[in-house]
């Protein structure tokens, strides 16, 4: 009987270069995620456009207690509390569930002050929620940087807020 000898099959393992490239991809993915989270927490959240968006969302919700903390100290000085703000400022409650859409444009930041134009789409008065007749109002907001946050200065913006007229008609 003869014995046949064959070569041993060589199975290749993962080489150093392949493992290194995989680790590099993992490290880059983790670094990109960390950069994104850092940008979101330190740049986007405290930005004036985000603060203005939160304020307008709270106006649409009709919750003065959520709007009041976003106001500047010069504005807060005119109101004793969030309830007083809700009773005395026309848009605090007057535009509740009346803003289907808004657009923030022309955001300019100059040091501790920021200005933004806002186009509000406001549903007309005397309509139900399913009715869609709307009017557009252009507001110009001034924001100030106080402490570590941006605040909305309604006292300096009120002459440039067309939405005040709409809110007064709903009361």
Backbone as CSV, one residue per row, in Angstrom:
resi,resn,N_x,N_y,N_z,CA_x,CA_y,CA_z,C_x,C_y,C_z
1,UNK,0.811,-1.164,0.000,0.000,0.000,0.000,0.866,1.244,0.000
2,UNK,0.391,2.077,-0.756,1.190,3.287,-0.812,0.507,4.405,-0.037
3,UNK,1.290,5.189,0.396,0.795,6.305,1.202,0.987,7.590,0.403
4,UNK,-0.099,8.338,0.251,0.052,9.577,-0.501,0.229,10.737,0.468
5,UNK,1.163,11.508,0.153,1.431,12.670,0.984,0.947,13.907,0.241
6,UNK,0.230,14.676,0.926,-0.217,15.929,0.316,0.189,17.078,1.226
7,UNK,0.176,18.208,0.625,0.527,19.377,1.421,-0.581,19.711,2.400
8,UNK,-0.174,20.223,3.460,-1.130,20.671,4.463,-1.786,21.944,3.937
9,UNK,-3.102,22.022,4.073,-3.795,23.214,3.602,-3.429,24.383,4.505
10,UNK,-3.065,25.457,3.866,-2.661,26.647,4.617,-3.877,27.551,4.750
11,UNK,-4.271,27.797,5.958,-5.403,28.708,6.175,-4.838,30.042,6.649
12,UNK,-5.259,31.031,5.928,-4.756,32.351,6.282,-5.547,32.918,7.445
13,UNK,-4.897,33.518,8.350,-5.553,34.217,9.453,-5.650,35.692,9.117
14,UNK,-6.250,36.388,9.979,-6.346,37.828,9.756,-5.008,38.438,10.082
15,UNK,-4.501,39.151,9.168,-3.191,39.757,9.342,-3.266,41.024,10.180
16,UNK,-2.120,41.507,10.535,-2.007,42.701,11.358,-2.617,43.917,10.655
17,UNK,-2.396,44.038,9.367,-2.916,45.177,8.604,-4.434,45.201,8.589
18,UNK,-5.053,44.033,8.447,-6.515,43.969,8.431,-7.089,44.370,9.795
19,UNK,-6.511,43.864,10.841,-6.983,44.225,12.189,-6.760,45.701,12.469
20,UNK,-5.625,46.222,12.048,-5.321,47.624,12.272,-6.330,48.525,11.560
21,UNK,-6.681,48.191,10.336,-7.648,49.015,9.603,-9.031,48.940,10.253
22,UNK,-9.432,47.785,10.771,-10.716,47.684,11.470,-10.716,48.539,12.735
23,UNK,-9.646,48.470,13.490,-9.555,49.278,14.704,-9.587,50.766,14.376
24,UNK,-8.941,51.145,13.293,-8.936,52.542,12.874,-10.353,53.014,12.532
25,UNK,-11.119,52.181,11.854,-12.506,52.527,11.525,-13.321,52.683,12.807
26,UNK,-13.163,51.772,13.765,-13.885,51.870,15.035,-13.515,53.150,15.787
27,UNK,-12.243,53.461,15.820,-11.782,54.665,16.531,-12.341,55.916,15.868
28,UNK,-12.327,55.973,14.541,-12.884,57.131,13.832,-14.394,57.253,14.052
29,UNK,-15.113,56.142,14.088,-16.562,56.184,14.328,-16.858,56.705,15.734
30,UNK,-16.125,56.231,16.722,-16.321,56.700,18.095,-15.963,58.178,18.212
31,UNK,-14.892,58.606,17.547,-14.497,60.017,17.588,-15.556,60.893,16.927
32,UNK,-16.140,60.446,15.821,-17.189,61.222,15.148,-18.430,61.334,16.016
33,UNK,-18.799,60.268,16.673,-19.956,60.306,17.571,-19.677,61.236,18.749
34,UNK,-18.492,61.163,19.318,-18.140,62.038,20.441,-18.145,63.500,20.008
35,UNK,-17.631,63.784,18.819,-17.646,65.155,18.299,-19.086,65.639,18.116
36,UNK,-19.945,64.787,17.565,-21.349,65.148,17.355,-22.073,65.431,18.662
37,UNK,-21.864,64.599,19.653,-22.494,64.805,20.964,-21.970,66.089,21.596
38,UNK,-20.666,66.340,21.517,-20.076,67.547,22.071,-20.648,68.793,21.376
39,UNK,-20.756,68.769,20.046,-21.326,69.888,19.301,-22.774,70.120,19.711
40,UNK,-23.538,69.051,19.834,-24.956,69.180,20.199,-25.102,69.803,21.587
41,UNK,-24.325,69.345,22.540,-24.459,69.823,23.918,-23.873,71.215,24.135
42,UNK,-22.765,71.528,23.463,-22.082,72.789,23.743,-22.341,73.892,22.735
43,UNK,-22.757,73.549,21.524,-22.975,74.566,20.504,-24.460,74.739,20.196
44,UNK,-25.157,73.645,19.883,-26.543,73.757,19.435,-27.516,74.080,20.571
45,UNK,-27.481,73.331,21.657,-28.455,73.538,22.740,-28.451,74.953,23.305
46,UNK,-27.290,75.544,23.586,-27.321,76.908,24.125,-27.386,77.998,23.056
47,UNK,-27.591,77.654,21.800,-27.591,78.659,20.737,-28.855,79.513,20.775
48,UNK,-28.782,80.748,20.279,-29.961,81.616,20.293,-31.110,81.077,19.451
49,UNK,-30.815,80.417,18.347,-31.904,79.882,17.516,-32.653,78.767,18.232
50,UNK,-31.956,77.945,19.009,-32.624,76.889,19.766,-33.481,77.480,20.880
51,UNK,-32.985,78.507,21.563,-33.758,79.159,22.622,-35.027,79.794,22.040
52,UNK,-34.898,80.443,20.906,-36.054,81.058,20.248,-37.053,79.994,19.799
53,UNK,-36.569,78.876,19.304,-37.457,77.769,18.921,-38.218,77.234,20.127
54,UNK,-37.522,77.078,21.253,-38.189,76.614,22.483,-39.258,77.602,22.928
55,UNK,-38.941,78.886,22.848,-39.911,79.913,23.249,-41.151,79.862,22.360
56,UNK,-40.961,79.789,21.051,-42.108,79.764,20.140,-42.920,78.482,20.297
57,UNK,-42.267,77.374,20.579,-42.996,76.127,20.858,-43.816,76.261,22.138
58,UNK,-43.260,76.927,23.149,-43.998,77.148,24.402,-45.159,78.114,24.191
59,UNK,-44.997,79.097,23.293,-46.100,80.005,22.953,-47.229,79.209,22.309
60,UNK,-46.878,78.315,21.403,-47.892,77.488,20.753,-48.563,76.542,21.742
61,UNK,-47.835,76.095,22.738,-48.411,75.237,23.781,-49.299,76.025,24.731
62,UNK,-49.117,77.346,24.777,-49.907,78.170,25.687,-49.497,78.005,27.133
63,UNK,-48.211,77.763,27.361,-47.704,77.538,28.721,-46.751,78.662,29.127
64,UNK,-47.262,79.660,29.827,-46.385,80.756,30.256,-45.288,80.302,31.212
65,UNK,-45.523,79.223,31.953,-44.499,78.733,32.882,-43.283,78.183,32.141
66,UNK,-43.436,77.786,30.881,-42.295,77.345,30.080,-41.655,78.504,29.322
67,UNK,-42.407,79.569,29.091,-41.883,80.740,28.387,-41.094,81.641,29.337
68,UNK,-41.569,81.783,30.551,-41.014,82.722,31.525,-39.513,82.526,31.790
69,UNK,-39.012,81.284,31.957,-37.569,81.116,32.211,-36.688,81.491,31.018
70,UNK,-37.273,81.628,29.842,-36.501,81.965,28.645,-36.411,83.469,28.414
71,UNK,-36.990,84.259,29.301,-37.025,85.709,29.135,-35.836,86.369,29.824
72,UNK,-35.412,87.489,29.269,-34.274,88.221,29.825,-34.663,88.883,31.153
73,UNK,-33.664,89.266,31.919,-33.920,89.901,33.211,-34.626,91.239,33.038
74,UNK,-34.338,91.950,31.952,-35.022,93.223,31.714,-36.503,93.018,31.396
75,UNK,-36.862,91.897,30.815,-38.260,91.589,30.541,-38.952,91.074,31.795
76,UNK,-38.273,90.218,32.541,-38.847,89.625,33.746,-39.174,90.693,34.783
77,UNK,-38.446,91.772,34.769,-38.657,92.855,35.729,-40.080,93.428,35.637
78,UNK,-40.720,93.334,34.466,-42.076,93.852,34.289,-43.157,92.909,34.820
79,UNK,-42.800,91.660,35.063,-43.775,90.659,35.493,-43.353,90.063,36.830
80,UNK,-44.329,89.852,37.711,-44.024,89.325,39.041,-43.745,87.827,39.023
81,UNK,-44.448,87.110,38.143,-44.326,85.656,38.093,-44.751,85.169,36.710
82,UNK,-44.682,83.863,36.530,-45.116,83.283,35.255,-46.621,83.469,35.072
83,UNK,-47.382,83.402,36.155,-48.837,83.628,36.055,-49.138,85.059,35.643
84,UNK,-48.421,86.000,36.242,-48.602,87.409,35.873,-48.216,87.630,34.409
85,UNK,-47.142,86.980,33.976,-46.731,87.062,32.575,-47.833,86.513,31.667
86,UNK,-48.428,85.391,32.047,-49.491,84.787,31.261,-50.717,85.664,31.148
87,UNK,-50.999,86.428,32.194,-52.175,87.300,32.181,-51.923,88.600,31.427
88,UNK,-50.707,89.105,31.480,-50.436,90.442,30.934,-49.803,90.464,29.549
89,UNK,-49.146,89.395,29.121,-48.515,89.388,27.798,-49.444,88.674,26.819
90,UNK,-49.894,89.344,25.773,-50.927,88.796,24.890,-50.577,87.463,24.227
91,UNK,-49.330,87.263,23.831,-48.998,86.023,23.123,-48.755,84.846,24.056
92,UNK,-48.636,85.083,25.358,-48.324,83.999,26.288,-49.383,82.907,26.252
93,UNK,-50.634,83.300,26.207,-51.729,82.331,26.144,-52.559,82.532,24.882
94,UNK,-52.547,83.739,24.341,-53.409,84.097,23.223,-53.162,83.340,21.932
95,UNK,-51.967,82.799,21.747,-51.665,82.069,20.516,-51.583,80.559,20.731
96,UNK,-52.136,80.078,21.827,-52.089,78.650,22.121,-52.788,77.855,21.016
97,UNK,-52.092,76.880,20.479,-52.583,75.987,19.425,-52.975,76.734,18.159
98,UNK,-52.381,77.887,17.924,-52.699,78.678,16.735,-51.517,78.816,15.777
99,UNK,-50.362,78.251,16.127,-49.166,78.389,15.293,-48.821,77.021,14.689
100,UNK,-49.297,76.749,13.484,-48.936,75.471,12.869,-47.499,75.421,12.367
101,UNK,-46.905,76.601,12.110,-45.549,76.612,11.580,-44.885,77.964,11.850
102,UNK,-43.571,77.931,12.014,-42.789,79.163,12.098,-41.425,78.904,11.488
103,UNK,-40.829,79.975,10.987,-39.507,79.883,10.356,-38.616,80.977,10.927
104,UNK,-37.460,80.561,11.428,-36.471,81.511,11.944,-35.465,81.777,10.831
105,UNK,-35.265,83.054,10.529,-34.308,83.400,9.470,-33.480,84.607,9.896
106,UNK,-32.441,84.864,9.171,-31.560,86.025,9.403,-31.091,86.134,10.852
107,UNK,-30.636,85.033,11.418,-30.093,85.049,12.777,-28.703,85.666,12.724
108,UNK,-28.537,86.798,13.405,-27.219,87.438,13.479,-26.822,87.566,14.940
109,UNK,-25.602,87.182,15.228,-25.080,87.240,16.589,-23.932,88.243,16.602
110,UNK,-24.039,89.245,17.468,-22.982,90.245,17.648,-22.648,90.319,19.131
111,UNK,-21.633,89.574,19.531,-21.237,89.569,20.933,-22.318,88.980,21.819
112,UNK,-22.854,89.814,22.747,-23.875,89.357,23.685,-25.291,89.634,23.203
113,UNK,-25.453,90.018,21.952,-26.783,90.279,21.403,-26.979,89.472,20.134
114,UNK,-28.205,89.050,19.940,-28.561,88.329,18.717,-29.918,88.838,18.254
115,UNK,-30.094,88.850,16.955,-31.358,89.276,16.374,-31.801,88.229,15.373
116,UNK,-33.111,88.032,15.289,-33.644,87.042,14.353,-34.986,87.503,13.829
117,UNK,-35.219,87.192,12.573,-36.531,87.404,11.974,-37.278,86.082,12.030
118,UNK,-38.550,86.167,12.391,-39.367,84.974,12.491,-40.638,85.201,11.682
119,UNK,-40.949,84.253,10.829,-42.208,84.283,10.098,-43.135,83.273,10.762
120,UNK,-44.203,83.774,11.350,-45.180,82.927,12.033,-46.391,82.721,11.139
121,UNK,-46.815,81.497,11.039,-48.072,81.186,10.369,-49.087,80.987,11.489
122,UNK,-50.083,81.871,11.554,-51.053,81.848,12.650,-52.444,81.611,12.078
123,UNK,-53.121,80.631,12.682,-54.481,80.332,12.264,-55.406,81.477,12.635
124,UNK,-56.347,81.774,11.771,-57.282,82.868,12.021,-58.204,82.536,13.188
125,UNK,-58.697,83.572,13.831,-59.590,83.388,14.971,-60.961,82.867,14.569
126,UNK,-61.655,82.262,15.509,-62.997,81.761,15.272,-63.037,80.483,14.465
127,UNK,-61.918,79.775,14.364,-61.874,78.535,13.593,-61.629,77.347,14.511
128,UNK,-62.021,76.206,14.025,-61.714,74.963,14.722,-60.313,74.512,14.322
129,UNK,-59.786,73.514,15.025,-58.434,73.037,14.751,-58.282,72.450,13.351
130,UNK,-59.349,71.895,12.796,-59.260,71.271,11.480,-59.374,72.273,10.334
131,UNK,-59.704,73.514,10.622,-59.783,74.530,9.576,-58.402,75.143,9.373
132,UNK,-58.094,75.455,8.134,-56.705,75.784,7.813,-56.477,77.199,7.296
133,UNK,-57.375,78.122,7.493,-57.133,79.498,7.035,-56.109,80.150,7.954
134,UNK,-55.026,80.629,7.360,-53.937,81.193,8.167,-53.507,82.543,7.610
135,UNK,-52.801,83.274,8.444,-52.161,84.522,8.047,-50.695,84.437,8.467
136,UNK,-49.846,85.157,7.733,-48.427,85.182,8.075,-48.103,86.498,8.762
137,UNK,-47.306,86.402,9.818,-46.855,87.566,10.567,-45.344,87.524,10.644
138,UNK,-44.730,88.678,10.502,-43.263,88.771,10.583,-42.895,89.459,11.891
139,UNK,-42.139,88.744,12.701,-41.652,89.269,13.972,-40.143,89.404,13.920
140,UNK,-39.629,90.326,14.708,-38.180,90.514,14.829,-37.850,90.448,16.321
141,UNK,-37.118,89.411,16.715,-36.781,89.199,18.124,-35.343,89.611,18.406
142,UNK,-35.144,90.141,19.599,-33.818,90.467,20.094,-33.536,89.540,21.269
143,UNK,-32.380,88.918,21.250,-31.963,88.028,22.324,-30.684,88.572,22.943
144,UNK,-30.534,88.378,24.234,-29.334,88.813,24.941,-28.714,87.618,25.656
145,UNK,-27.398,87.643,25.772,-26.684,86.566,26.453,-26.506,86.957,27.907
146,UNK,-27.149,86.213,28.783,-27.062,86.478,30.225,-26.536,85.233,30.921
147,UNK,-25.462,85.390,31.656,-24.865,84.232,32.322,-24.343,83.259,31.282
148,UNK,-24.868,82.050,31.309,-24.448,81.025,30.350,-25.508,80.732,29.302
149,UNK,-26.548,81.541,29.232,-27.656,81.219,28.340,-28.138,82.443,27.574
150,UNK,-28.772,82.176,26.454,-29.422,83.230,25.681,-30.828,83.399,26.198
151,UNK,-31.265,84.648,26.300,-32.603,84.969,26.793,-33.290,85.902,25.796
152,UNK,-34.590,85.847,25.751,-35.373,86.652,24.821,-35.756,87.962,25.493
153,UNK,-35.410,89.063,24.855,-35.702,90.401,25.388,-36.985,90.922,24.731
154,UNK,-38.125,90.545,25.292,-39.408,90.982,24.734,-39.608,92.484,24.896
155,UNK,-39.043,93.053,25.957,-39.190,94.489,26.174,-38.524,95.304,25.069
156,UNK,-37.470,94.758,24.452,-36.786,95.453,23.370,-37.304,95.031,21.994
157,UNK,-38.118,93.976,21.961,-38.630,93.456,20.693,-40.083,93.820,20.429
158,UNK,-40.804,94.261,21.446,-42.253,94.364,21.333,-42.733,95.294,20.221
159,UNK,-41.969,96.300,19.854,-42.381,97.194,18.766,-42.282,96.520,17.403
160,UNK,-41.544,95.413,17.338,-41.312,94.725,16.068,-42.023,93.375,16.001
161,UNK,-43.017,93.166,16.860,-43.734,91.893,16.894,-45.146,92.070,16.328
162,UNK,-45.326,91.656,15.087,-46.650,91.743,14.473,-47.619,90.738,15.078
163,UNK,-47.101,89.658,15.634,-47.958,88.622,16.211,-48.726,89.130,17.427
164,UNK,-48.275,90.224,18.046,-49.022,90.804,19.176,-50.413,91.230,18.732
165,UNK,-50.520,91.752,17.517,-51.821,92.165,16.997,-52.742,90.964,16.874
166,UNK,-52.228,89.858,16.362,-53.041,88.647,16.222,-53.468,88.120,17.573
167,UNK,-52.560,88.139,18.547,-52.878,87.608,19.883,-53.945,88.462,20.566
168,UNK,-53.909,89.753,20.343,-54.900,90.636,20.966,-56.303,90.381,20.402
169,UNK,-56.397,89.948,19.163,-57.711,89.676,18.585,-58.302,88.383,19.126
170,UNK,-57.481,87.478,19.658,-57.971,86.198,20.169,-58.457,86.289,21.617
171,UNK,-58.082,87.347,22.331,-58.467,87.455,23.750,-59.889,87.856,23.931
